[in-house]
Amino acid sequence: MKFFVDTADVKEIRELNDLGLLDGVTTNPSLILKAGRNIAEVTKEICDIVDGPVSAEVAATDYAEIMREAGILAKIADNVCIKVPLTLDGLKACKTIRTEMDRMVNVTLCFSATQALLAAKAGASFISPFIGRVDDMGLDGMELIAEIKQIYDNYGFETEILAASIRTIGHVKQAALIGAHVATVPPATLKALVKHPLTDKGLETFLADWVKTGQTIG
């Protein structure tokens, strides 16, 4: 599974990238607002840090304006992945961006398997089903991931499932078990994946015993 971090915080991105665990970044208008920076400026800085795809989202909803904004975002860096909404205009733009601009496209705000099917037919590089928000509706976000996976496997679609709106470590584990290609995770959740009380306890014991040996390495 690939790990993307869901943030526009450059400091967090740099820290996680230095660990060697980061495959890409996703941003959205809400994260840009939280960062408090110009979208072109912060996206360029992120793209300079991370080699993998960096999703930058259009703000437009009609086809012509989506394409205009996509052209601007694409000029920021070669690894910008254009993020478009899962609407008819968004899907039309996805098809054009993929075939005429030869750029990666992340189709976002997916809440059903049939939406994901349309995104794949439009040539999306990534489909972003929102697990947490589906759970909030009283449904099962993981069931949605499983349905999309089965449909994509049935027809050999190359669109990668990018599990989004991840709230917990359990979400990451279940998405990986189902076979989602990517998980985009908040920085705190990504860091929390390494934590386990038995790891901490075992390390504490080993270090205490090492002190008792009176030895040093090197």
N, C-alpha and C positions, 0 to 999 in steps of 0.2 A: 504494500500500500504506500502511495505517495502521501507526504504530509505537506499541506499548504497552511500558512498561518493567516488567520482572518483579522487583519489589522492594517492601519496606515501609520502605526507608530514606528518610526524608523529605528529608534533605539532598541525596541523589542525585536524587530526584524533582524537587525545586525547581530544581536546576541544569539538568537536561535540559528541564524545562518552560520555563525562561527562554530557552532556545535557540530555542524555537518549533517544536520537532521532535516533541513528544509529543502523542499522540492519546488516551492512556488509560494505566491502570495495572492490573496483575494482582498479586494477593497470594494466598498460601495459608498453611496452618498452619505449614509449615516456615519461611516468610519472616517470619511474625509472631513465631515463636520466636527467629529470628535478630535481629530488631529489638529484642526484649526489652521490648515495650510492650503495653499493653492493646489488644485488637483494636478496640474501639469508639473509643478515643481516637486511635489512629494512623490508622484509616480515615477518621475525620472530618477530621483534619488534611490527609490526602492529598486528600480530596474538595474541600477549600477551596483547594488549590493547582491542581488539574487540572480542567478543564471537562468532559473526556470521561469515559467509563465507568471506574469503579474496581471491580474484581472483589473481593468479600469472600466468603470461602468458609464454608459451613456446616460444622460438625463432626459433625453427626448423620448417621445412615444410614437410619433408618426415616422413612416419609413424614410422620407426625404431628410428629415432632420436627424434621425438616427445615423444615416449614412454620412451626413456632414460632420457630425460629432465623432463618428468612428474614424474618419479620415484625419481629424485633428489628433485624436488619441494615438492612432497608429504611428504618427510621426515622432512620438516621444521617445520610443526605443523599439528595437527589434523584438524584444520579448514581451511586449504588451499584448495581452489577450483581451479582445474587445468583449465587454459584458453587455448583453442585451436582455430585455424582458421577454418572458414567454407569452407573447401576444402575436397576432397575425402579422403585424408590421415588424415585430421583433424577429419572427421566423423568416420573413422575407429578407430582412436585412442580413440575417445570419447566412442565408444562402448566397447572397451577393458578396458579403465580406469574405466568405470562404472561397468562392470561385473566382472573383475578380480582383480581390486584394490579397488573396492567399495568406490571410491572417487567422490566428486561432480565435475561436469564439466560445464564450462561456454563456450559455442560456440559463438565466437565473429565475428564481421565484417559481419553481416547479412544485406542484402539489398533487399531481396525479400521474399514473403510468401512461395514460394516453397523451398527456402533454409531453412526456419524455419521448414517446414514440415519434411525435411530430418533430421534436427538436433533432432527433437522430436523422430523420428523413431530410431535414434542412441542412444537415452536414455539421452540426454542432461538434466542436472539439470536446466540450464538457457540458454536462447537464447538472444543474445544482438543485436537487430535491432538498427541501427545508425540513429536516427531521424534527427539530424542536418545535417548530410552529405547527406541524401536523399533530404532534403529541398534544399541544395546547388545545387543539380542536376536539380532543377526546378520541382521536384515532391513533393508529400505530405507525410512527414514522419508519420503523424498520421493515414493516410489511411493504411499505412503498418502495424502499430500496430493493427488497427481494423481487417485487413485481417488475421493476425496471430491469433488474439484472436478468431475469428470465426472458423478457421480451428481447433485450439486446442480444442475448445468447442465441435465441431462436432464429434470428435473422442475420447474425454476424455484423451488427452495427459496430463501428469503431469508436463511437462517442464514448468518452469515459464518464463514469458515474462519480460525481464530486459531491460527497455527502456534506451538506451544509447545515447551518443552524444547529451545530453540535453543542450540547449543554454539559455533557458528562463524559467521564472516562468510559462508562458503559456504552455510550453511543459509539465511541470509536471502536471498541472491541466488537460490538455487534455488526457494525458496518464492515469491518475487516472480515469477520466470519462469513458474512453474506457474499463478500467479494467486490465491494465498492472499490474502484480504482484509486480514489483520492478521498482524503478527509481534510476539510478546511476547518481549522480549530483555533479558538482564541488562545493567545499566548499562555495564559495561566493553565488552561486545560492541557495544552501540549506539554508543558513542564511537569504537570502532575502525573503524566503517564509513567514517569520513571519511579514514582514513589510507591513503596510498600513497607509496612511496619516491620516485617520480618527481615527485609534488606537492611533497614536501619539497625535493628537489634543485632543481626549477624555481624555487621560492620563494627558496631560498638564492641562486641566480644572479641573479634579478631584484633582490633587495635589495642585493647586492654592486655590481651595475651602477648602481643608483640612487645609492648613496653616491658613486660615481665622477663622477656628473653634477654633484655639488655643489649640487643644487637642494633646495628644500623645497616642500611643497604648502601654500599658504595663508600 
